[in-house]
Amino acid sequence: MTDMGLSLFPSSPLLDDQAMEEARIRWATRAMPPGALGRLQDLGVHLAGVAGVCPPPVPGNPVVVVFAGDHGVVADGASAWPSEITAAMVAAVSSGGAAISVFAEAVGAQVVVVDVGVQTPLDLLPSVRDERVADGTASIASGPAMTLGEAEAALAVGIRIASEQLEAGADCLIGGDLGIGNTTSAAALIGAFTGRSAQEVTGVGAGVPAGGLDHKRGLVATAIGRAAACAEPIDVLATVGGLEIAALAGLFIAAAENRVPFIVDGVIAGAALCAAEALAPGTADLAIAGHRSSEPAASIVLDHLGLCPLLDLDLRLGEGTGACLAFPLVQAAARALAEMADLPNTGGG
């Protein structure tokens, strides 16, 4: 691994058992029947474990970081859309017209858009942060997506931006993604990290691929087979991943290391979380699954990492949309645990 003056793969802190037990006891003394808030109580306990204190802080400054990158496998018929659409979607987000822009405004979240590997120049979009590692990846159908150095650099982008946002006051990080062809890379990553087949992990993504779904499964199968020869998680990420996926993994690692809640979106973010967990074991323990994407690999990730999503709305857009929609539940769980009154003492017995 290249020496970058920073440990890219710290051991993520585990959930604080004492804070979680205190949260369970606190829930039991709130003014409501036992267990009446269901899974919101589990979420409150989780938040206490992440923060290491009960009650946990109520997040009020969420930031959505949307990483964008292109994928060489598009040229092999992996997508129904050309790579140029990635730049168009970046423009839509930066102008406030994308779904994530609308949802972020609805929940009071700031959106930061980061070009970590878009093929099309974005010179006319000054609001987009330029952290470009490469002009997209190579095709996973014919060789490694990235060099080891590129994968490490993209990870470092995610770690650095997460750290900067936290220093600026962010108290909940939401990871988003943009990249035509990224469901192909995500499927290959998930297959490689979970041991599942291309048939199981490959979905239609943004639409039936130009080469058809069976063709896309073939591309994924080839990539999974190549990843099987990798000795280390970073090699898997470089071989079949994407620049924006690597950056998302870095974001998650940094959030976990800093004990700040982070919400994971759909299948692309799920692939990034698999990579983050392999690189920094324990990261997934601190994650909050925002929703269950309709992409088949998304449920495989949730099962593999033992996560239960807050929402199930048949979403498959990416951008961080499902994770962003879940933020009010995270906020509500923390607020209820902190602010609900004690159970009245009836004096009975």
Sequence and secondary structure as in RCSB ss.txt:
>XXXX:A:sequence
MTDMGLSLFPSSPLLDDQAMEEARIRWATRAMPPGALGRLQDLGVHLAGVAGVCPPPVPGNPVVVVFAGDHGVVA
DGASAWPSEITAAMVAAVSSGGAAISVFAEAVGAQVVVVDVGVQTPLDLLPSVRDERVADGTASIASGPAMTLGE
AEAALAVGIRIASEQLEAGADCLIGGDLGIGNTTSAAALIGAFTGRSAQEVTGVGAGVPAGGLDHKRGLVATAIG
RAAACAEPIDVLATVGGLEIAALAGLFIAAAENRVPFIVDGVIAGAALCAAEALAPGTADLAIAGHRSSEPAASI
VLDHLGLCPLLDLDLRLGEGTGACLAFPLVQAAARALAEMADLPNTGGG
>XXXX:A:secstr
    SS SS       HHHHHHHHHHHHTBSS TTTTTHHHHHHHHHHHHHTSSS      EEEEEEEE  GGGG
GT  SS THHHHHHHHHHHTT SHHHHHHHHHT EEEEEEEE SS  TT TTSEE  SSSS   TTTS SS HHH
HHHHHHHHHHHHHHHHHTT  EEEEEEE TTHHHHHHHHHHHHHT  HHHH   TTSS TT HHHHHHHHHHHHH
HHTT SSHHHHHHHH  HHHHHHHHHHHHHHHTT  EEE SHHHHHHHHHHHHHSTTGGGGEEE B  SSHHHHH
HHHHHT   SB       TTHHHHHHHHHHHHHHHHHHHS B       
